[in-house]
Each structure stands twice: as C-alpha cells, then as structure tokens.
Amino acid sequence: MSNEQDNNADFSHILSQISQSQDDNKLPPVEQWDPDFCGDMELIIKRDGSWLYQNSPIGRQRLVKLFSTVIKKEDDKYYLVTPVEKLGIRVEDAPFLVTTMEVKETEQGPVIIFKDNCDNTILLGPDHPLWVEQDSKTGEPSPYVMVRRNLHALIHRNVFYQLVEMAEERVVDDQKHLGVISAGEFFSLGTI
C-alpha cells in the first residue's frame, strides 16, 4: 500500500471512530481517552482557521466540525483522538478561530458571546477567559479565548476591533487597561 493510500486509510478510519463515539451531538470525552500514539497525520490547522489535509483545503465544513470535536492538546502538541488511536496534527496558532461576536444584555450586565469557525459558542466569562499576547518583535496583539479544556481560539482581527470599540478604561494593579466587561468580569485587551 502506498503512503497516500495509508494516509487516506488513516483519514477514513479516524472518521469512522469519531462517528461511533458521538452521541446526540455532544462532545466526546476525549480527556478520558488515552490511546496509543499511531503516528502523525498530514493535517494542519492554519492561523487563518483553514484546515488542510495533505496540503489541500478540507472543503466540507461538516468534516472540519466533526474533527474539531476530537482535538486534544498534550503539552504543546495537538492530536485527533478516538478511544483506540491518537494521531498527531499540526496547529499553526490555535485550533479555533473566533469569527463573530454579539453582546447580550442580562439583568447581571452584558455577556459577550463568541462563535468560532467550528460552530462552538463561547460565553466570555470565568470559565472562558480572554487574554492578549503581544509579539515580542512586532508588538502585534494576538487575542485568545478559552474554548474548552486546554484548547483556545484566536480572535479574528475584525472581532478584536469590535471589542476595542466597546472597551472601557480601568486601572488594574496601578496600570491603566483598556478592556471589556462580560459576565461581571473585566477582561483586559492591553495596557494604555
């Protein structure tokens, strides 16, 4: 069997395993699975949120969404896992990309709701915090939000600009920060 046939067999096999493990659209319990490592898969998640398999874009969003439910991060490495196998994948930055946001007003105040490229809905709050990292060379900010477990999403630049537009100033630890309030918490977008 050729290497390409092996890769296609891996792709089909993991797809079958994922389908068997899902129940009523719930996320599978990947944190409970610890299968043997089976090798690396030619899958990369780009910084722009696109998924490539063997250097070709995966055009079917349903397939991307399905694979996104079985991503696991151990140390600094990412894997697609099933109860019986673990395949290494490459992630350029974050496995998810926040593409939209909305603000819901509640009796307790505003709640920011993010949606990512894999249809995850993320309520910005204590369980799903936001943070901003700055590139040490360029100073460019990279904002992130926790999606689940130890997996996070990069916040698209357009969504970040929306956050900046609604931000307010607040002093934290004797420094002036620009940030947003969601679910009763202040999340800094950076110092000013």
Backbone as CSV, one residue per row, in Angstrom:
resi,resn,N_x,N_y,N_z,CA_x,CA_y,CA_z,C_x,C_y,C_z
1,MET,0.853,-1.189,0.000,0.000,0.000,0.000,0.892,1.242,0.000
2,SER,0.577,2.224,-0.830,1.377,3.441,-0.912,1.140,4.322,0.308
3,ASN,2.033,5.305,0.474,1.913,6.251,1.584,0.602,7.027,1.494
4,GLU,0.214,7.435,0.266,-1.045,8.175,0.087,-2.242,7.303,0.475
5,GLN,-2.202,6.026,0.104,-3.287,5.121,0.477,-3.325,4.934,1.991
6,ASP,-2.139,4.851,2.631,-2.083,4.752,4.094,-2.732,5.962,4.734
7,ASN,-2.398,7.165,4.226,-2.963,8.397,4.786,-4.471,8.448,4.598
8,ASN,-4.958,8.042,3.423,-6.401,8.028,3.189,-7.090,7.023,4.098
9,ALA,-6.435,5.883,4.331,-6.996,4.878,5.245,-7.058,5.436,6.659
10,ASP,-5.999,6.161,7.086,-5.998,6.789,8.416,-7.159,7.767,8.538
11,PHE,-7.341,8.593,7.509,-8.385,9.615,7.487,-9.761,8.950,7.615
12,SER,-10.002,7.912,6.827,-11.291,7.215,6.858,-11.510,6.505,8.183
13,HIS,-10.450,5.898,8.704,-10.575,5.140,9.952,-10.897,6.065,11.129
14,ILE,-10.180,7.184,11.215,-10.446,8.093,12.339,-11.843,8.694,12.202
15,LEU,-12.289,8.956,10.975,-13.647,9.464,10.757,-14.680,8.461,11.261
16,SER,-14.458,7.205,10.991,-15.359,6.141,11.462,-15.371,6.076,12.991
17,GLN,-14.198,6.170,13.598,-14.099,6.125,15.058,-14.820,7.309,15.708
18,ILE,-14.662,8.486,15.120,-15.319,9.678,15.675,-16.831,9.510,15.602
19,SER,-17.322,9.082,14.454,-18.767,8.915,14.279,-19.337,7.951,15.302
20,GLN,-18.614,6.861,15.579,-19.084,5.876,16.555,-19.091,6.433,17.971
21,SER,-18.169,7.371,18.256,-18.037,7.861,19.626,-19.008,8.985,19.961
22,GLN,-19.638,9.598,18.961,-20.513,10.729,19.234,-21.922,10.272,19.560
23,ASP,-22.530,10.995,20.478,-23.873,10.661,20.931,-24.687,11.933,21.048
24,ASP,-25.704,12.070,20.224,-26.620,13.210,20.292,-25.917,14.564,20.229
25,ASN,-24.912,14.678,19.357,-24.224,15.945,19.139,-23.434,16.449,20.350
26,LYS,-23.212,15.616,21.337,-22.401,16.010,22.487,-20.932,15.830,22.125
27,LEU,-20.083,16.564,22.821,-18.659,16.399,22.592,-18.211,15.067,23.184
28,PRO,-17.391,14.335,22.456,-16.888,13.084,23.017,-15.935,13.364,24.180
29,PRO,-15.802,12.436,25.095,-14.955,12.656,26.287,-13.466,12.425,26.005
30,VAL,-12.887,13.223,25.105,-11.501,12.994,24.692,-10.511,13.075,25.848
31,GLU,-10.843,13.862,26.877,-9.922,13.965,28.015,-9.821,12.647,28.776
32,GLN,-10.781,11.754,28.594,-10.755,10.444,29.253,-10.061,9.383,28.402
33,TRP,-9.810,9.699,27.152,-9.194,8.735,26.246,-7.678,8.885,26.261
34,ASP,-6.977,7.780,26.387,-5.518,7.802,26.353,-5.003,6.634,25.510
35,PRO,-5.339,6.646,24.206,-4.903,5.546,23.339,-3.422,5.675,22.989
36,ASP,-2.891,4.630,22.397,-1.504,4.658,21.937,-1.368,5.620,20.763
37,PHE,-0.204,6.251,20.687,0.105,7.147,19.578,0.317,6.310,18.321
38,CYS,-0.363,6.688,17.239,-0.317,5.915,15.984,0.496,6.606,14.897
39,GLY,1.069,7.752,15.174,1.832,8.480,14.167,1.188,9.818,13.850
40,ASP,1.829,10.538,12.963,1.341,11.850,12.568,0.457,11.745,11.335
41,MET,-0.535,12.594,11.292,-1.450,12.688,10.167,-1.089,13.959,9.404
42,GLU,-1.203,13.963,8.109,-0.878,15.135,7.304,-2.022,16.144,7.349
43,LEU,-2.310,16.619,8.554,-3.375,17.592,8.760,-2.776,18.797,9.457
44,ILE,-3.088,19.986,8.939,-2.613,21.216,9.567,-3.778,22.192,9.681
45,ILE,-3.865,22.837,10.832,-4.840,23.910,11.037,-4.053,25.212,10.957
46,LYS,-4.351,26.015,9.953,-3.625,27.253,9.705,-4.098,28.355,10.656
47,ARG,-3.287,29.396,10.779,-3.629,30.533,11.642,-4.922,31.201,11.196
48,ASP,-5.227,31.147,9.901,-6.444,31.783,9.383,-7.687,30.918,9.580
49,GLY,-7.548,29.772,10.277,-8.692,28.910,10.566,-8.949,27.843,9.518
50,SER,-8.204,27.846,8.423,-8.414,26.817,7.393,-7.742,25.513,7.804
51,TRP,-8.346,24.414,7.373,-7.840,23.077,7.647,-7.351,22.481,6.341
52,LEU,-6.121,21.961,6.352,-5.546,21.347,5.163,-5.217,19.888,5.468
53,TYR,-5.596,19.019,4.551,-5.218,17.615,4.634,-4.377,17.310,3.400
54,GLN,-3.151,16.860,3.594,-2.195,16.621,2.517,-2.075,17.863,1.632
55,ASN,-1.967,19.014,2.264,-1.807,20.324,1.612,-3.004,20.763,0.773
56,SER,-4.139,20.113,0.912,-5.354,20.526,0.219,-6.401,20.952,1.245
57,PRO,-7.102,22.067,0.981,-8.130,22.511,1.932,-9.235,21.469,2.086
58,ILE,-9.685,21.304,3.319,-10.853,20.457,3.569,-12.065,21.353,3.337
59,GLY,-12.775,21.089,2.263,-13.870,21.967,1.855,-15.189,21.700,2.558
60,ARG,-15.323,20.536,3.133,-16.589,20.194,3.783,-16.551,20.643,5.244
61,GLN,-17.315,21.686,5.555,-17.329,22.238,6.909,-17.808,21.213,7.929
62,ARG,-18.722,20.340,7.545,-19.202,19.309,8.482,-18.052,18.394,8.908
63,LEU,-17.139,18.106,8.002,-15.991,17.259,8.315,-15.041,17.981,9.268
64,VAL,-14.785,19.248,9.003,-13.942,20.057,9.894,-14.558,20.099,11.285
65,LYS,-15.857,20.358,11.341,-16.543,20.427,12.635,-16.445,19.095,13.380
66,LEU,-16.618,18.002,12.659,-16.527,16.683,13.274,-15.133,16.441,13.842
67,PHE,-14.100,16.711,13.057,-12.732,16.527,13.550,-12.429,17.455,14.727
68,SER,-13.004,18.647,14.706,-12.720,19.603,15.783,-13.216,19.117,17.135
69,THR,-14.145,18.172,17.142,-14.678,17.669,18.417,-13.745,16.680,19.100
70,VAL,-12.730,16.202,18.372,-11.826,15.206,18.971,-10.381,15.691,19.017
71,ILE,-10.197,17.021,19.040,-8.856,17.571,19.210,-8.488,17.495,20.683
72,LYS,-7.266,17.091,20.920,-6.741,17.024,22.282,-5.343,17.644,22.266
73,LYS,-5.030,18.408,23.296,-3.706,19.000,23.423,-3.016,18.397,24.631
74,GLU,-1.824,17.891,24.400,-0.993,17.361,25.479,0.347,18.066,25.389
75,ASP,0.746,18.719,26.460,1.924,19.583,26.452,1.714,20.628,25.364
76,ASP,2.596,20.703,24.391,2.432,21.684,23.312,2.062,21.018,21.993
77,LYS,1.590,19.787,22.035,1.263,19.053,20.812,-0.235,18.793,20.728
78,TYR,-0.727,18.771,19.490,-2.145,18.548,19.232,-2.342,17.187,18.572
79,TYR,-3.484,16.574,18.897,-3.811,15.254,18.374,-5.299,15.187,18.037
80,LEU,-5.634,14.303,17.108,-7.007,13.844,16.938,-7.035,12.494,17.628
81,VAL,-8.006,12.308,18.537,-8.047,11.058,19.301,-9.408,10.392,19.214
82,THR,-9.367,9.085,19.294,-10.553,8.257,19.434,-10.250,7.339,20.616
83,PRO,-11.175,6.503,21.017,-10.858,5.589,22.128,-9.700,4.634,21.814
84,VAL,-9.401,4.423,20.527,-8.379,3.419,20.191,-7.154,3.966,19.473
85,GLU,-7.131,5.233,19.062,-5.940,5.744,18.391,-5.764,7.238,18.614
86,LYS,-4.515,7.661,18.464,-4.144,9.066,18.620,-3.201,9.426,17.477
87,LEU,-3.609,10.430,16.680,-2.826,10.863,15.535,-2.397,12.311,15.729
88,GLY,-1.112,12.568,15.542,-0.587,13.918,15.675,-0.994,14.793,14.507
89,ILE,-1.327,16.058,14.799,-1.638,17.050,13.769,-0.841,18.312,14.068
90,ARG,-0.735,19.204,13.078,-0.043,20.478,13.284,-1.058,21.597,13.408
91,VAL,-0.811,22.493,14.337,-1.654,23.672,14.533,-0.720,24.874,14.536
92,GLU,-0.900,25.787,13.573,-0.006,26.940,13.465,-0.113,27.878,14.658
93,ASP,-1.328,28.089,15.153,-1.506,29.028,16.254,-2.500,28.466,17.262
94,ALA,-3.771,28.459,16.899,-4.826,27.935,17.770,-5.727,27.040,16.920
95,PRO,-6.342,26.030,17.528,-7.180,25.140,16.726,-8.507,25.751,16.284
96,PHE,-8.898,26.861,16.887,-10.169,27.505,16.539,-9.931,28.977,16.236
97,LEU,-10.870,29.579,15.485,-10.792,30.990,15.142,-12.160,31.622,15.390
98,VAL,-12.218,32.580,16.309,-13.471,33.297,16.572,-13.747,34.199,15.371
99,THR,-14.935,34.041,14.796,-15.287,34.789,13.588,-16.394,35.815,13.802
100,THR,-17.211,35.642,14.848,-18.282,36.607,15.124,-18.461,36.767,16.624
101,MET,-19.102,37.871,16.979,-19.453,38.086,18.383,-20.746,38.868,18.457
102,GLU,-21.428,38.705,19.573,-22.599,39.530,19.866,-22.605,39.792,21.364
103,VAL,-23.323,40.813,21.754,-23.434,41.165,23.165,-24.890,41.021,23.565
104,LYS,-25.135,40.251,24.608,-26.485,40.098,25.166,-26.521,40.855,26.478
105,GLU,-27.535,41.672,26.631,-27.733,42.376,27.897,-28.557,41.481,28.810
106,THR,-28.076,41.286,30.033,-28.792,40.488,31.021,-29.026,41.347,32.250
107,GLU,-29.774,40.824,33.193,-30.005,41.559,34.437,-28.708,41.778,35.203
108,GLN,-27.739,40.881,35.013,-26.441,40.999,35.685,-25.430,41.791,34.865
109,GLY,-25.828,42.282,33.713,-24.918,43.048,32.868,-24.671,42.338,31.544
110,PRO,-23.765,42.894,30.736,-23.535,42.339,29.407,-22.799,41.003,29.435
111,VAL,-23.110,40.163,28.443,-22.389,38.916,28.229,-21.987,38.898,26.760
112,ILE,-20.698,38.744,26.528,-20.185,38.667,25.165,-20.205,37.206,24.737
113,ILE,-20.785,36.973,23.576,-20.913,35.615,23.045,-20.128,35.535,21.742
114,PHE,-19.131,34.660,21.722,-18.323,34.442,20.527,-18.806,33.189,19.803
115,LYS,-18.595,33.171,18.497,-18.846,31.980,17.681,-17.576,31.756,16.871
116,ASP,-17.124,30.493,16.815,-15.896,30.232,16.071,-16.162,29.502,14.764
117,ASN,-15.106,29.221,14.038,-15.204,28.603,12.720,-15.657,27.147,12.758
118,CYS,-15.784,26.567,13.938,-16.255,25.178,14.072,-17.597,25.118,14.801
119,ASP,-18.309,26.241,14.813,-19.646,26.358,15.413,-19.670,26.215,16.927
120,ASN,-18.538,26.438,17.586,-18.549,26.497,19.045,-19.092,27.853,19.462
121,THR,-19.949,27.858,20.470,-20.443,29.092,21.065,-19.730,29.257,22.401
122,ILE,-19.103,30.413,22.591,-18.268,30.647,23.765,-18.774,31.880,24.494
123,LEU,-19.193,31.709,25.741,-19.633,32.839,26.568,-18.424,33.357,27.327
124,LEU,-18.009,34.575,27.040,-16.856,35.154,27.701,-17.161,35.337,29.180
125,GLY,-16.371,34.676,30.019,-16.583,34.733,31.459,-15.494,33.953,32.167
126,PRO,-15.685,33.659,33.453,-14.635,32.997,34.232,-14.198,31.640,33.677
127,ASP,-15.121,30.884,33.096,-14.766,29.573,32.541,-14.178,29.679,31.139
128,HIS,-14.384,30.809,30.498,-13.894,31.028,29.139,-13.256,32.415,29.069
129,PRO,-12.092,32.575,29.716,-11.466,33.901,29.771,-10.830,34.309,28.447
130,LEU,-10.608,35.596,28.338,-9.937,36.207,27.197,-8.593,36.728,27.676
131,TRP,-7.584,36.625,26.829,-6.285,37.210,27.122,-5.657,37.641,25.797
132,VAL,-4.676,38.531,25.903,-3.998,39.045,24.721,-2.503,38.837,24.902
133,GLU,-1.887,38.241,23.889,-0.434,38.083,23.869,0.109,39.027,22.819
134,GLN,1.283,39.606,23.092,1.887,40.522,22.124,3.149,39.901,21.563
135,ASP,3.294,40.019,20.240,4.505,39.550,19.579,5.676,40.403,20.061
136,SER,6.714,39.752,20.554,7.841,40.489,21.131,8.601,41.307,20.082
137,LYS,8.532,40.915,18.829,9.260,41.642,17.780,8.419,42.751,17.165
138,THR,7.164,42.451,16.839,6.328,43.423,16.124,5.407,44.220,17.042
139,GLY,5.152,43.700,18.245,4.212,44.348,19.153,2.765,44.074,18.797
140,GLU,2.533,43.276,17.740,1.167,42.971,17.290,0.435,42.128,18.331
141,PRO,-0.796,42.528,18.679,-1.556,41.749,19.659,-2.202,40.517,19.013
142,SER,-2.242,39.437,19.771,-2.975,38.231,19.377,-3.929,37.904,20.510
143,PRO,-5.221,38.182,20.323,-6.201,37.913,21.381,-6.736,36.483,21.286
144,TYR,-6.947,35.875,22.449,-7.425,34.492,22.523,-8.554,34.380,23.533
145,VAL,-9.354,33.332,23.379,-10.374,32.988,24.360,-10.337,31.474,24.539
146,MET,-10.531,31.020,25.770,-10.563,29.592,26.057,-11.871,29.015,25.520
147,VAL,-11.784,27.927,24.760,-12.969,27.281,24.190,-13.407,26.134,25.095
148,ARG,-12.492,25.201,25.340,-12.777,24.071,26.231,-11.463,23.410,26.612
149,ARG,-11.511,22.716,27.738,-10.316,22.060,28.261,-9.132,23.009,28.115
150,ASN,-8.060,22.577,27.494,-6.918,23.478,27.304,-6.803,23.899,25.839
151,LEU,-7.937,24.031,25.172,-7.983,24.451,23.767,-8.533,25.871,23.676
152,HIS,-7.867,26.696,22.892,-8.305,28.082,22.783,-8.502,28.484,21.326
153,ALA,-9.118,29.639,21.155,-9.383,30.185,19.828,-8.682,31.530,19.697
154,LEU,-8.089,31.749,18.546,-7.599,33.068,18.184,-8.819,33.907,17.815
155,ILE,-8.854,35.135,18.267,-9.964,36.028,17.937,-9.590,36.795,16.670
156,HIS,-10.405,36.664,15.626,-10.151,37.315,14.342,-10.007,38.820,14.549
157,ARG,-9.165,39.422,13.737,-8.878,40.857,13.864,-10.149,41.714,13.838
158,ASN,-11.107,41.407,12.961,-12.352,42.196,12.895,-13.130,42.124,14.203
159,VAL,-13.162,40.943,14.817,-13.864,40.783,16.091,-13.107,41.527,17.190
160,PHE,-11.785,41.486,17.144,-10.975,42.213,18.126,-11.252,43.712,18.032
161,TYR,-11.372,44.224,16.812,-11.689,45.655,16.636,-13.056,45.989,17.228
162,GLN,-14.006,45.075,17.112,-15.323,45.293,17.728,-15.186,45.376,19.248
163,LEU,-14.343,44.522,19.814,-14.109,44.554,21.262,-13.477,45.882,21.671
164,VAL,-12.500,46.340,20.899,-11.825,47.609,21.204,-12.821,48.766,21.159
165,GLU,-13.740,48.743,20.184,-14.740,49.810,20.070,-15.633,49.900,21.302
166,MET,-15.938,48.776,21.928,-16.827,48.799,23.091,-16.059,48.818,24.417
167,ALA,-14.738,48.855,24.349,-13.905,48.772,25.557,-13.991,50.038,26.403
168,GLU,-13.641,49.845,27.659,-13.575,50.968,28.604,-12.239,50.927,29.330
169,GLU,-11.883,52.065,29.899,-10.629,52.148,30.656,-10.874,51.742,32.100
170,ARG,-9.868,51.067,32.661,-9.935,50.683,34.063,-8.512,50.542,34.592
171,VAL,-8.284,50.922,35.835,-6.968,50.771,36.448,-6.914,49.411,37.135
172,VAL,-5.912,48.615,36.755,-5.687,47.291,37.335,-4.220,47.219,37.734
173,ASP,-3.973,46.925,39.008,-2.592,46.848,39.515,-1.785,48.094,39.159
174,ASP,-2.392,49.260,39.389,-1.768,50.559,39.150,-1.424,50.832,37.689
175,GLN,-2.014,50.083,36.782,-1.812,50.341,35.357,-3.160,50.542,34.693
176,LYS,-3.193,51.464,33.729,-4.417,51.739,33.006,-4.576,50.709,31.886
177,HIS,-5.721,50.016,31.897,-6.017,48.990,30.897,-7.246,49.395,30.096
178,LEU,-7.284,48.937,28.854,-8.469,49.023,28.027,-9.041,47.612,28.002
179,GLY,-10.339,47.477,28.315,-10.904,46.137,28.374,-12.409,46.132,28.249
180,VAL,-12.941,44.923,28.287,-14.388,44.727,28.159,-14.905,43.992,29.384
181,ILE,-16.192,44.196,29.645,-16.847,43.501,30.749,-17.821,42.484,30.166
182,SER,-17.736,41.272,30.687,-18.649,40.219,30.283,-18.862,39.305,31.481
183,ALA,-20.099,38.933,31.714,-20.449,38.050,32.831,-19.877,38.567,34.154
184,GLY,-19.888,39.886,34.306,-19.455,40.502,35.560,-17.946,40.611,35.749
185,GLU,-17.152,40.208,34.757,-15.692,40.277,34.879,-15.106,41.233,33.846
186,PHE,-14.004,41.851,34.223,-13.273,42.740,33.325,-12.162,41.939,32.660
187,PHE,-12.077,42.027,31.329,-11.046,41.335,30.571,-10.212,42.372,29.840
188,SER,-8.927,42.431,30.178,-8.036,43.422,29.590,-7.694,43.080,28.149
189,LEU,-7.738,44.124,27.322,-7.281,43.988,25.938,-5.860,44.527,25.796
190,GLY,-5.357,45.137,26.868,-3.999,45.657,26.875,-3.892,46.916,27.698
191,THR,-2.662,47.281,28.021,-2.422,48.487,28.790,-2.380,49.699,27.847
192,ILE,-2.723,50.850,28.407,-2.679,52.089,27.612,-1.881,53.139,28.345
